[in-house]
Amino acid sequence: MARFDSNPAATNGGHAPGNGAARSDYSLLLAIREHDQQAMTELFDKYASLVYSVAFRVLRDDSQAQDIVQDIFFQTWQVSREWPAGQGSVAAWFAVVARNRAVDMLRRRRFSDTVNEVIFVSPINVETEAARLALMSRVRAEMETFPPEQQKSLELAFFEGLTHAEIADQTGDSLGTVKTRIRLGLNRLRKALGS
């Protein structure tokens, strides 16, 4: 399994590779039990950013957060027959496990650090974070159906935080065109997501 890249542009937004429809979490887990490497890749693509995000918020250390991502997905592959089926959503399970592993790593780190070097963090609301990431995945899926120019403008605005003027400078489009694309894209998203 490749090392997780914390750069959001390096992931595919939580969708199965290729043109096929994304499989449900349940079907992915069943396939992983049969050691289907493609299913493991899809599960990793879908949830690695969630695991990384939760671990990084606790540890504030990129390398250790990536180690937790690798550890959790390696364990998922090795002991998939022991998956806690029926105990909540897969996203919530990954978020809770990531947080617990990160807290354990933080505690181990305390023994080697001085008291002044220890990072104390407040716990995050795992359920809210999992819901936010699930919504982002739905938004990215819907945006893949948009025209490329509109998709690029929305991604630059909402995933990279650029202003309308910065997007116009970067793309070479007029400011009015950028604003129109973003407005129309947001209207499409609202309708598609039912909000």
SULZILIN-V10593 format. One record per residue. D_FIRST is the distance of its C-alpha to the first C-alpha in whole Angstrom. Layout:
D_FIRST  D_FIRST
This chain:
0  4  7  9  12  15  17  18  19  15  14  16  18  16  17  16  15  18  22  21  22  20  20  21  19  21  20  16  17  19  17  14  17  17  13  13  9  11  12  9  8  12  12  9  11  14  14  12  15  17  15  15  19  20  19  20  23  24  23  23  21  18  16  17  16  12  12  13  11  8  11  12  9  8  12  12  10  13  16  16  19  20  19  23  24  27  26  26  23  20  20  22  21  17  20  22  19  18  22  22  20  21  24  24  22  25  27  26  26  30  31  30  31  35  36  37  33  31  30  32  30  31  29  28  29  26  27  28  25  23  26  26  22  23  26  24  22  25  27  24  24  28  28  26  29  31  33  30  33  33  30  29  32  31  27  29  32  30  26  27  31  33  36  38  40  37  35  38  38  35  35  39  40  43  43  44  42  39  41  41  38  37  39  39  35  36  38  36  33  36  37  34  33  36  37
